[in-house]
Amino acid sequence: METTRAPSTEATARRGAALVICLIGGFLTLLDVSIVAVALPSMEKSLRMTTAEVSWSVSGYSLAFGLVLVPAGRLGDLFGRRRLLLLGLFLFAATGILCGAATSGAMFVFARLARGASAGLIAPQSVGLIQQMYPPKERGRAFGLYGATVGVSTAIGPIVGGAILNGIGGHDAWRYVFYVFVPIAVVALVAGWFVLPRDRTRYQRHSLDLVGTALLGAAVVLIMLPLIDAEGAKSQPGWWRLALGVVLLAGFFVWERVLDARGGMPLLAPKLVAIRGYAVGTAIGTTFYAGFTGIFLTFSLFFQQGLKFTPLHGALTTIIFVISSAVFAVGSGRLVNRFGQRMVAVGCLAVAVGLFVTGLELRNLNPSGAAATLALPLLIAGIGSGLVIAPNQTLTMHSVPREQGGMAAGGFQTGQRVGTAMGTALAATLYFGELARSHGNFHEAAQLSLFGSAAMAALTFLIATADILIPHRAPADQPTPLVHAAGAGSA
């Protein structure tokens, strides 16, 4: 059980400033997931990008992001989260300049891969530092703010991108989608140097688990590549690679157990994976993101291609989802200690219902009244999203020892990145497949795509519900789990 003394007023202020830096890091890395989609048409024209380059510019970022997360989390635990976070912010700013200055599709794809790797350095350190700075009873609010940041950054990307493109204008306006955030990353880097807690790692020799790193990296690549290929509308994405990736992933967990038994330092400690709250939370994060992130691609394609909206008009049509998600993410972070997994289950159900009803409305949607027609179901889905992201992160990290916070965050966010790739591929496959079958009926294509996202949210609801119904037995050396069932504490 973790014990901490109440921090002084000065320490509290410093901790709050450090939290802001962590939130900025999370905001920038996840904003990049959705903001690029809005600028793709102008980038494609300006750089004369091929179909493959367009696909890789979007999904390559998530691939590089996912590959780096777990090793970066482990390196942060060993050598200092502050060092890794500052390095990540520096590289994120540099790769932003590289993306904006790209003169060819190949150069842009390379810059996006490097940018994804820098994001992978930042993300686990942000979560690990929150885990380090806040005791269990105070993490709910901190992770609530982080969850709100995650939800807003992903959802607001199309709005910010559309505003930049509309405000600047011209065929090179897309470059400022990357340039505009460079100063923010630089300011966060300088401020972080002064306010982030100093690393207390001992300068001793550490051996990184190279075999585990190779196995996990190969598994992530093989799992995500067919999903990326499917997004690019290839006829044969090679699903056998996904099966081989799952086999390698199983081999990774076996190797980690062997290394741990030998007294080595595994990349992902078996004791960490054995924590039920962590394992279930990671599964929930993966499946939820598979439904959550696909809707932004669907809406972007439908509003711009089907209804001929401008990027900004299309983004503003769904702004109720962004606002409700952010508001309830903050509130749910404060209530998670009381309601626990029940809140996550209710949120998943709300998202499933909201997206399903939104899909029904898209069938015969009138462009002139689109925002009003979709307001209620999107409000329900947004509220549900706010009840899932932050509480699930708090529940997932609750029983994780502080010294393993970076490692745990890397594994958790790797699941989210794989879920993001799955959700994007699912949405694109359903959308373009139905578009071809229906001979260009954008309404039916968008409806089917949203139904797919709703199905993933429903699957997440089943996982959360199962966790509530099956009694928990926490080991004596782990913190008491948060509430998981109505009227019951931990077993």
C-alpha positions in Angstrom: 0.0 0.0 0.0 1.4 3.4 -1.0 1.6 6.1 1.7 2.4 9.7 1.1 2.6 12.9 3.2 0.4 15.9 2.3 2.5 18.2 0.1 3.1 21.8 1.0 1.4 24.7 -0.8 4.5 25.3 -2.9 4.9 21.7 -3.7 1.2 21.4 -4.7 1.6 24.4 -7.0 4.7 22.9 -8.6 3.0 19.6 -9.0 0.0 21.3 -10.7 2.4 23.0 -13.1 4.1 19.7 -13.9 0.6 18.2 -14.5 0.0 20.9 -17.1 3.1 19.9 -18.9 2.0 16.3 -18.9 -1.4 17.3 -20.2 0.2 19.4 -23.0 2.3 16.4 -24.0 -0.7 14.1 -24.1 -2.8 16.7 -26.0 -0.2 17.3 -28.8 0.5 13.6 -29.4 -3.2 12.6 -29.7 -4.3 15.7 -31.5 -1.9 14.6 -34.3 -4.0 11.4 -34.7 -7.1 13.2 -36.0 -6.0 16.6 -37.3 -4.1 15.2 -40.3 -7.2 13.6 -41.8 -8.7 17.0 -42.5 -5.6 18.3 -44.3 -5.1 15.1 -46.4 -6.8 16.3 -49.6 -4.7 19.5 -49.8 -1.5 17.6 -48.9 -2.2 14.9 -51.5 -2.6 17.5 -54.2 0.4 19.6 -53.0 2.9 16.8 -52.7 1.4 14.6 -55.5 1.1 11.7 -53.0 0.3 8.2 -54.1 -2.5 6.2 -52.4 0.0 4.2 -50.4 1.7 7.4 -49.2 -1.7 8.9 -48.1 -2.5 5.7 -46.1 1.0 5.6 -44.5 0.9 9.3 -43.6 -2.1 8.6 -41.4 -1.5 5.0 -40.1 2.3 5.1 -40.1 2.1 7.6 -37.2 0.1 5.2 -35.1 2.4 2.3 -36.0 5.6 4.1 -35.0 3.7 5.5 -31.9 2.7 1.9 -30.9 6.2 0.4 -31.5 8.0 2.9 -29.2 5.5 3.0 -26.3 6.5 0.0 -24.1 10.3 0.3 -24.6 10.0 4.1 -23.9 8.0 3.4 -20.8 10.6 1.0 -19.5 13.4 3.4 -20.3 11.6 6.1 -18.4 11.3 3.9 -15.4 15.0 3.1 -15.5 16.7 6.3 -16.6 14.1 9.0 -15.6 10.7 10.0 -17.0 11.6 13.7 -17.0 14.6 13.1 -19.3 12.5 11.1 -21.7 9.6 13.5 -21.7 11.8 16.5 -22.5 13.6 14.6 -25.2 10.2 13.6 -26.7 9.0 17.2 -26.7 12.2 18.3 -28.4 11.9 15.6 -31.1 8.1 16.3 -31.5 8.8 20.0 -32.3 11.6 19.1 -34.7 9.5 16.5 -36.6 6.7 19.1 -36.8 9.0 21.4 -38.7 10.1 18.4 -40.9 6.5 17.5 -41.7 5.6 21.1 -42.6 8.7 21.5 -44.8 8.2 18.2 -46.7 8.7 18.5 -50.5 7.5 15.0 -51.5 5.2 12.3 -50.3 8.1 10.0 -49.3 9.7 12.8 -47.2 6.4 13.4 -45.5 5.8 9.7 -44.7 9.3 9.6 -43.2 8.6 12.7 -41.1 5.3 11.2 -39.9 7.0 8.0 -38.8 9.6 10.0 -36.9 6.9 12.1 -35.4 5.0 9.0 -34.2 8.2 7.7 -32.6 8.6 11.0 -30.7 5.0 10.8 -29.6 5.8 7.3 -28.3 8.5 8.8 -26.1 6.2 11.4 -24.6 3.0 9.4 -23.9 4.2 6.9 -21.3 6.2 9.5 -19.4 3.2 11.8 -19.1 1.1 9.0 -17.5 4.0 7.6 -15.5 4.7 11.1 -14.0 1.0 11.5 -13.0 1.3 8.0 -11.4 4.5 9.1 -9.6 3.3 12.6 -8.4 -0.2 11.7 -7.2 -1.1 9.1 -4.5 -4.0 6.7 -5.3 -6.8 8.7 -3.8 -5.8 11.8 -5.7 -5.2 10.2 -9.1 -8.8 10.2 -10.1 -9.0 14.0 -10.6 -5.5 14.1 -12.3 -6.4 11.2 -14.7 -9.8 12.9 -15.2 -8.1 15.9 -16.5 -5.8 13.7 -18.6 -8.8 11.8 -19.9 -10.5 15.0 -20.8 -7.4 16.1 -22.7 -7.2 12.8 -24.5 -10.9 13.0 -25.5 -10.8 16.6 -26.6 -7.4 16.3 -28.4 -8.7 13.5 -30.6 -12.2 15.0 -31.1 -11.1 18.6 -31.7 -8.5 17.7 -34.3 -10.9 18.2 -37.3 -12.1 21.5 -35.9 -8.6 22.9 -35.3 -7.4 21.6 -38.7 -10.4 23.0 -40.5 -10.0 26.4 -38.8 -6.3 26.6 -39.8 -7.0 25.6 -43.4 -9.9 28.1 -43.7 -8.1 30.9 -41.9 -4.8 30.7 -43.8 -6.0 29.5 -47.2 -3.9 28.6 -50.2 -2.5 25.3 -51.4 0.2 25.3 -48.7 -2.1 26.0 -45.8 -1.7 22.4 -44.7 1.9 23.1 -43.6 0.7 25.3 -40.8 -1.3 22.3 -39.3 2.2 21.2 -38.2 4.0 24.6 -37.8 1.4 26.1 -35.4 2.1 23.6 -32.7 5.9 23.8 -32.7 5.9 26.9 -30.4 3.6 25.0 -28.0 6.0 22.1 -27.8 9.0 24.4 -27.3 7.3 26.3 -24.5 6.3 23.0 -22.8 9.9 21.9 -23.2 11.4 25.0 -21.5 8.7 25.1 -18.8 9.1 21.3 -18.2 12.8 21.8 -17.6 12.0 23.9 -14.5 8.8 22.3 -13.1 8.9 18.6 -13.8 10.1 16.5 -10.8 13.8 15.7 -10.9 14.7 12.1 -11.8 15.9 10.1 -8.9 17.2 7.1 -10.8 20.5 5.7 -9.7 23.3 5.8 -12.2 23.9 2.1 -12.5 24.1 -0.3 -15.4 20.8 -1.5 -16.7 20.2 -4.2 -19.3 17.3 -3.5 -21.6 15.3 -6.6 -22.6 16.4 -6.6 -26.3 14.7 -10.0 -27.0 11.4 -8.9 -25.5 11.7 -5.6 -27.4 12.2 -7.4 -30.7 9.4 -9.8 -30.1 7.0 -7.1 -29.1 8.0 -4.8 -31.9 7.6 -7.6 -34.5 4.2 -8.5 -33.0 2.9 -5.0 -33.1 4.1 -4.5 -36.7 2.5 -7.8 -37.9 -0.8 -7.0 -36.2 -1.0 -3.4 -37.4 0.3 -3.8 -41.0 -2.8 -5.7 -42.4 -5.0 -3.1 -40.7 -3.1 -0.3 -42.4 -3.3 -2.1 -45.7 -7.0 -2.6 -45.2 -7.3 1.2 -44.6 -5.5 1.8 -47.9 -8.3 -0.2 -49.7 -5.9 -3.0 -50.8 -7.6 -6.1 -52.1 -5.3 -8.5 -50.1 -4.1 -6.9 -46.9 -2.5 -10.2 -45.8 -4.5 -11.2 -42.7 -2.1 -14.1 -42.0 0.3 -11.5 -40.7 -2.2 -10.6 -37.9 -2.3 -14.3 -36.9 1.5 -14.5 -36.9 1.6 -11.3 -34.8 -0.7 -12.8 -32.2 1.6 -15.9 -32.0 4.7 -13.6 -31.5 2.8 -11.6 -28.9 2.1 -14.9 -27.0 5.8 -15.7 -27.4 6.7 -12.3 -25.9 4.7 -13.0 -22.7 6.3 -16.4 -22.4 9.8 -14.8 -22.8 9.0 -12.2 -20.2 8.1 -14.9 -17.7 11.3 -16.8 -18.4 13.4 -13.7 -18.1 11.7 -12.7 -14.8 12.3 -16.2 -13.4 16.0 -15.9 -14.2 16.2 -12.7 -12.2 16.4 -10.5 -15.3 14.6 -7.2 -16.0 11.7 -7.8 -18.4 10.3 -5.2 -20.6 6.8 -5.8 -19.2 6.9 -7.4 -15.8 4.7 -10.6 -15.5 3.5 -9.4 -12.1 2.1 -6.3 -13.8 0.3 -8.3 -16.4 -1.1 -10.5 -13.7 -2.8 -7.5 -12.0 -6.5 -8.0 -13.0 -7.4 -4.4 -13.0 -4.5 -3.6 -15.3 -5.2 -6.4 -17.7 -8.9 -5.7 -17.9 -8.4 -2.0 -18.3 -5.9 -2.5 -21.1 -8.4 -4.7 -22.9 -11.2 -2.1 -22.4 -8.9 0.6 -23.7 -8.1 -1.4 -26.8 -11.6 -2.3 -27.8 -13.0 1.1 -26.9 -10.5 3.0 -29.0 -11.3 0.6 -31.9 -14.8 2.0 -31.8 -14.1 5.6 -30.6 -11.5 6.7 -33.2 -13.2 5.3 -36.3 -16.1 7.7 -36.0 -13.9 10.7 -36.8 -12.8 9.2 -40.1 -16.4 8.3 -40.9 -17.7 11.8 -40.2 -14.9 13.5 -42.1 -15.5 11.4 -45.2 -19.3 11.6 -45.0 -19.6 15.3 -44.4 -16.9 16.4 -47.0 -17.6 13.8 -49.7 -21.3 13.1 -49.2 -22.7 16.4 -48.0 -20.1 18.6 -49.6 -19.4 20.4 -46.3 -16.1 22.3 -45.7 -13.8 20.7 -43.2 -14.7 23.3 -40.6 -18.4 23.0 -41.2 -18.3 19.2 -40.9 -16.3 19.4 -37.7 -18.7 22.0 -36.1 -21.6 19.7 -36.9 -20.4 17.2 -34.3 -19.0 19.7 -31.8 -21.7 18.6 -29.2 -19.8 15.3 -29.0 -16.5 17.1 -28.2 -18.0 19.4 -25.6 -20.0 16.7 -23.7 -17.1 14.3 -23.8 -14.7 16.8 -22.3 -17.1 18.0 -19.6 -18.0 14.5 -18.4 -14.4 13.3 -18.6 -13.4 15.9 -15.9 -16.4 15.1 -13.8 -16.1 11.4 -14.0 -12.4 11.6 -12.9 -13.6 12.9 -9.6 -16.3 10.2 -9.2 -14.4 7.1 -10.2 -13.3 6.4 -6.7 -16.9 6.1 -5.7 -18.4 4.2 -8.7 -15.5 2.4 -10.2 -16.1 0.0 -13.1 -19.8 0.6 -13.1 -19.2 4.1 -14.5 -17.1 2.6 -17.4 -19.8 0.0 -18.2 -22.6 2.7 -18.3 -20.4 4.9 -20.5 -19.7 2.1 -23.0 -23.4 1.4 -23.2 -24.2 5.1 -23.8 -21.6 5.2 -26.6 -22.9 2.1 -28.2 -26.5 3.4 -28.1 -25.6 6.9 -29.2 -23.5 5.8 -32.2 -26.2 3.3 -33.2 -28.9 6.0 -33.2 -26.6 8.4 -35.0 -26.1 5.8 -37.7 -29.9 5.4 -38.1 -30.2 9.2 -38.4 -27.6 9.3 -41.2 -29.7 7.1 -43.5 -31.9 10.1 -44.6 -30.0 13.0 -43.1 -31.0 16.5 -44.4 -27.8 18.6 -44.8 -29.5 21.8 -43.8 -30.5 20.4 -40.4 -27.6 17.9 -39.8 -26.4 19.5 -36.5 -29.8 19.6 -34.9 -30.8 16.1 -36.0 -27.6 14.5 -34.7 -27.3 16.6 -31.5 -29.1 14.2 -29.1 -27.5 10.9 -30.1 -24.1 12.6 -30.3 -24.7 14.1 -26.9 -25.4 10.7 -25.5 -22.3 9.2 -27.1 -20.1 12.1 -25.9 -21.3 11.7 -22.3 -20.6 8.0 -22.5 -17.1 8.7 -23.9 -16.4 11.0 -21.0 -17.4 8.3 -18.6 -15.0 5.8 -20.1 -11.6 7.3 -21.0 -10.6 8.9 -17.7 -12.2 6.4 -15.3 -10.7 3.4 -17.2 -7.3 4.9 -17.1 -7.6 5.5 -13.3 -8.9 2.0 -12.7 -6.1 0.5 -14.9 -3.3 2.2 -13.2 -4.7 2.1 -9.6 -2.9 -1.1 -8.5 0.3 -0.5 -10.5 3.3 0.2 -8.3 4.7 3.7 -8.9 8.2 2.4 -9.9 6.5 0.6 -12.8 4.2 3.5 -13.9 6.1 4.2 -17.2 6.2 0.5 -18.1 2.5 0.1 -17.3 1.5 3.3 -19.2 3.5 2.1 -22.3 1.7 -1.3 -22.3 -1.7 0.4 -21.8 -1.2 3.0 -24.5 0.1 0.4 -26.9 -3.3 -1.3 -26.6 -4.9 2.1 -27.4 -2.8 2.6 -30.5 -3.5 -0.9 -31.8 -7.2 -0.2 -31.1 -6.9 3.1 -33.0 -5.5 1.2 -36.1 -8.2 -1.4 -35.8 -10.9 1.2 -35.5 -9.6 3.3 -38.4 -9.3 0.2 -40.6 -12.8 -1.1 -39.6 -14.4 2.3 -40.3 -12.6 2.7 -43.7 -13.3 -0.9 -44.8 -17.0 -0.7 -44.0 -17.4 2.8 -45.5 -15.7 2.2 -48.8 -17.0 -1.3 -49.1 -20.6 -0.2 -48.7 -19.9 2.8 -51.0 -18.9 0.4 -53.8 -21.8 -2.0 -53.2 -24.4 0.8 -53.0 -23.0 2.6 -56.1 -22.0 5.8 -54.3 -24.6 6.0 -51.5 -22.7 8.0 -48.9 -25.6 7.8 -46.4 -25.6 4.0 -46.3 -21.8 3.9 -46.2 -21.6 6.2 -43.2 -24.4 4.3 -41.5 -22.7 0.9 -41.8 -19.4 2.4 -40.7 -21.0 3.9 -37.5 -22.7 0.6 -36.8 -19.3 -1.0 -36.8 -18.0 1.5 -34.2 -21.2 1.0 -32.1 -20.5 -2.8 -32.2 -17.0 -2.2 -30.8 -18.4 0.0 -28.0 -20.9 -2.8 -27.2 -18.1 -5.3 -27.0 -16.3 -3.0 -24.5 -19.5 -2.9 -22.5 -19.6 -6.7 -22.2 -15.9 -6.8 -21.0 -16.6 -4.1 -18.4 -19.8 -5.9 -17.3 -18.0 -9.2 -16.9 -15.4 -7.6 -14.8 -18.2 -6.3 -12.5 -19.9 -9.6 -12.2 -16.9 -11.8 -11.5 -15.6 -11.3 -7.9 -12.2 -9.7 -7.4 -9.5 -11.3 -5.3 -6.6 -8.8 -4.9 -3.3 -10.1 -3.6 -2.3 -8.7 -0.2 0.7 -6.7 -1.6 -1.5 -4.7 -4.0 -3.7 -1.6 -3.3 -7.3 -2.3 -2.6 -9.2 -2.2 -6.0 -11.7 0.5 -6.5 -15.4 -0.3 -6.4 -16.4 -2.7 -9.2 -20.0 -3.7 -8.4 -23.0 -2.0 -7.0 -23.0 -2.1 -3.3 -19.7 -3.9 -3.1 -16.2 -3.0 -2.4 -13.2 -5.1 -3.1 -13.4 -8.8 -2.3 
